[in-house]
Amino acid sequence: MTSSNRLPDVYAWQIDGQWYFAADGRTAPGHAVEARHYDDGHGTFLAISHGTQGMFVRDAIPWTGMTLRSAEVDEKRSTR
């Protein structure tokens, strides 16, 4: 089986211009779309298909389950 015909393996969504992805759909928000996750040796990218149209997203971040607010608080604590 070639990588071009494999089924989607992650769920992807965008928050404030940054793309995130999660393998478990239960941790993804309701507006997440199915995507195919790749690592080309230069970084992570997602292939998102919408019927006959689609797009590639480079530098998507794996979702850690943290909310944006808790991530901001952790970042402020680490810079003190």
N, C-alpha and C positions, 0 to 999 in steps of 0.2 A: 504494500500500500504506500503510495507516495504521500508526502506531507500536504500536497495541494488538495487532496480529497478527504482528509480526515475531518471528523466532526468538531464543532467548537468545544473547547475544553475549559474555558473560563468565562466569567461574567465581568463586563467592563462598564465603567461609568466615569463621568467627569465632574469634578468639584473645583470651582474657581480656576478653571484653565488647566488643572492637573488631572491626568487620567490615572485611574486605579483599577486593579483587577483582583478577583478572588476566584479560587477554584470551586468553592462551595457557594452555591446560589443562595443558601440561607443567610449568609453574611452580607450579601449584596443588597443594595436598595432596590426598590421595585422598578425603577426606571433603567436599571442596568440592561445592557444588551449582550447577547452571546458573542463570543469572539474566540479566535484561535491564537494561542500564545506561542511565540517563537523566541529563541535566543540565537542570533546569528554570529556570535563570537565578539560582536562589538557592543552588544547590549540587548535589552529586551524590547520586543515590539509586538503589537497586537494587530491582527487582521480582522477587521469588522466588515461584515457583508450585510448589505441592505438590498435584497433582491438582485437587480442587475447592477447596482452601484455599491461602492464600498470605500474603505479607507484603511490606511495603515497608520498606527500610532506608535511612535518611538518614545522610549523612556517612561513607560507606564510603571507605576509603583505597586508592588504587591500590597494588598490591604492588610493591615495589622489588627484591625478591629477597633482601633482607637477612633474616637471622634476627633474632628478638627480642633475643637476647643481643648480637649485633654492633651493633644499633641502640642498646642501652643503653650500651655502651662508647663509641660515637661521641658520644652525648649527654653523658656524663660528661666526655669530653675537651673538648667545646666550652664547658663551663661553668667550666673551670679558668682 
